């Protein structure tokens, strides 16, 4: 019978232990991807195009596109502005 592994064990094997350069890169890319997906979902619910959202928040469509594609290391202040001003949603951040 094959040994069952945890997701953490899988990540350790695939990307290295936490704190390694490769694992840190994976974690950072993962956060960018998740933020992009959340933004795309909320923008779509609000029935806004990337261009409309960019206009509301003083950014460019290409920047919104890069965020949604997980290709931008976005600052919290910018993400806050996009969520709160552009989408009229509340952004809650917690540290656990």
Kinemage of the C-alpha trace (Angstrom):
@kinemage 1
@onewidth
@group {chain A} dominant
@subgroup {mainchain}
@vectorlist {calphas} color= white
{ca unk a 1} P 0.000 0.000 0.000
{ca unk a 2} L 1.284 3.460 -0.885
{ca unk a 3} L 2.140 5.775 2.012
{ca unk a 4} L -0.221 8.756 2.301
{ca unk a 5} L 1.569 12.069 2.579
{ca unk a 6} L 0.374 15.443 3.739
{ca unk a 7} L 0.252 18.468 1.492
{ca unk a 8} L 3.105 19.963 3.529
{ca unk a 9} L 5.203 16.857 2.858
{ca unk a 10} L 4.410 17.130 -0.837
{ca unk a 11} L 5.516 20.782 -0.858
{ca unk a 12} L 8.713 19.877 1.012
{ca unk a 13} L 9.532 17.231 -1.604
{ca unk a 14} L 8.546 19.365 -4.602
{ca unk a 15} L 9.916 22.776 -3.535
{ca unk a 16} L 12.145 22.168 -0.525
{ca unk a 17} L 11.721 22.919 3.150
{ca unk a 18} L 10.252 26.215 4.355
{ca unk a 19} L 12.938 28.875 4.306
{ca unk a 20} L 14.712 27.489 1.249
{ca unk a 21} L 15.025 29.829 -1.725
{ca unk a 22} L 12.941 27.605 -4.009
{ca unk a 23} L 10.169 27.172 -1.419
{ca unk a 24} L 10.086 30.916 -0.670
{ca unk a 25} L 9.672 31.625 -4.399
{ca unk a 26} L 6.838 29.097 -4.626
{ca unk a 27} L 5.077 30.628 -1.586
{ca unk a 28} L 5.419 34.151 -3.012
{ca unk a 29} L 4.119 33.085 -6.435
{ca unk a 30} L 1.248 31.254 -4.748
{ca unk a 31} L 0.160 34.388 -2.894
{ca unk a 32} L 0.311 36.445 -6.093
{ca unk a 33} L -1.806 33.847 -7.890
{ca unk a 34} L -4.422 33.728 -5.098
{ca unk a 35} L -4.705 37.524 -4.886
{ca unk a 36} L -5.116 37.677 -8.649
{ca unk a 37} L -7.857 35.075 -8.623
{ca unk a 38} L -9.694 36.851 -5.798
{ca unk a 39} L -9.484 40.145 -7.674
{ca unk a 40} L -10.724 38.614 -10.946
{ca unk a 41} L -13.642 36.941 -9.160
{ca unk a 42} L -14.735 40.119 -7.378
{ca unk a 43} L -14.271 42.272 -10.487
{ca unk a 44} L -16.407 39.851 -12.479
{ca unk a 45} L -19.105 39.859 -9.778
{ca unk a 46} L -19.091 43.665 -9.910
{ca unk a 47} L -19.543 43.441 -13.698
{ca unk a 48} L -16.517 45.630 -14.335
{ca unk a 49} L -13.937 45.285 -17.065
{ca unk a 50} L -10.267 45.531 -16.211
{ca unk a 51} L -10.245 48.934 -17.897
{ca unk a 52} L -13.192 50.204 -15.838
{ca unk a 53} L -11.580 49.026 -12.609
{ca unk a 54} L -8.292 50.662 -13.586
{ca unk a 55} L -10.056 53.964 -14.259
{ca unk a 56} L -11.803 53.860 -10.867
{ca unk a 57} L -8.547 53.254 -9.032
{ca unk a 58} L -6.080 55.387 -10.970
{ca unk a 59} L -4.139 52.465 -12.382
{ca unk a 60} L -3.758 51.010 -15.872
{ca unk a 61} L -5.610 48.093 -17.426
{ca unk a 62} L -2.284 46.345 -17.993
{ca unk a 63} L -1.555 46.538 -14.258
{ca unk a 64} L -4.944 45.027 -13.350
{ca unk a 65} L -4.281 42.321 -15.933
{ca unk a 66} L -0.851 41.533 -14.452
{ca unk a 67} L -2.327 41.300 -10.949
{ca unk a 68} L -5.074 38.954 -12.112
{ca unk a 69} L -2.490 36.802 -13.893
{ca unk a 70} L -0.427 36.571 -10.703
{ca unk a 71} L 2.444 38.376 -12.416
{ca unk a 72} L 2.677 41.412 -10.142
{ca unk a 73} L 4.082 41.760 -6.658
{ca unk a 74} L 1.353 44.134 -5.495
{ca unk a 75} L 1.683 46.427 -2.492
{ca unk a 76} L -0.977 46.121 0.193
{ca unk a 77} L -1.857 49.807 -0.174
{ca unk a 78} L -2.533 49.348 -3.882
{ca unk a 79} L -4.566 46.187 -3.330
{ca unk a 80} L -6.526 48.040 -0.640
{ca unk a 81} L -7.278 50.885 -3.071
{ca unk a 82} L -8.431 48.467 -5.777
{ca unk a 83} L -10.676 46.498 -3.420
{ca unk a 84} L -12.067 49.346 -1.313
{ca unk a 85} L -12.351 52.132 -3.902
{ca unk a 86} L -12.690 50.202 -7.119
{ca unk a 87} L -14.886 47.329 -6.022
{ca unk a 88} L -16.498 48.946 -2.960
{ca unk a 89} L -15.619 45.893 -0.844
{ca unk a 90} L -13.904 45.643 2.539
{ca unk a 91} L -10.389 44.272 2.658
{ca unk a 92} L -9.608 42.433 5.886
{ca unk a 93} L -6.089 41.231 6.575
{ca unk a 94} L -5.203 38.945 9.445
{ca unk a 95} L -2.003 37.439 10.723
{ca unk a 96} L -2.308 33.975 12.206
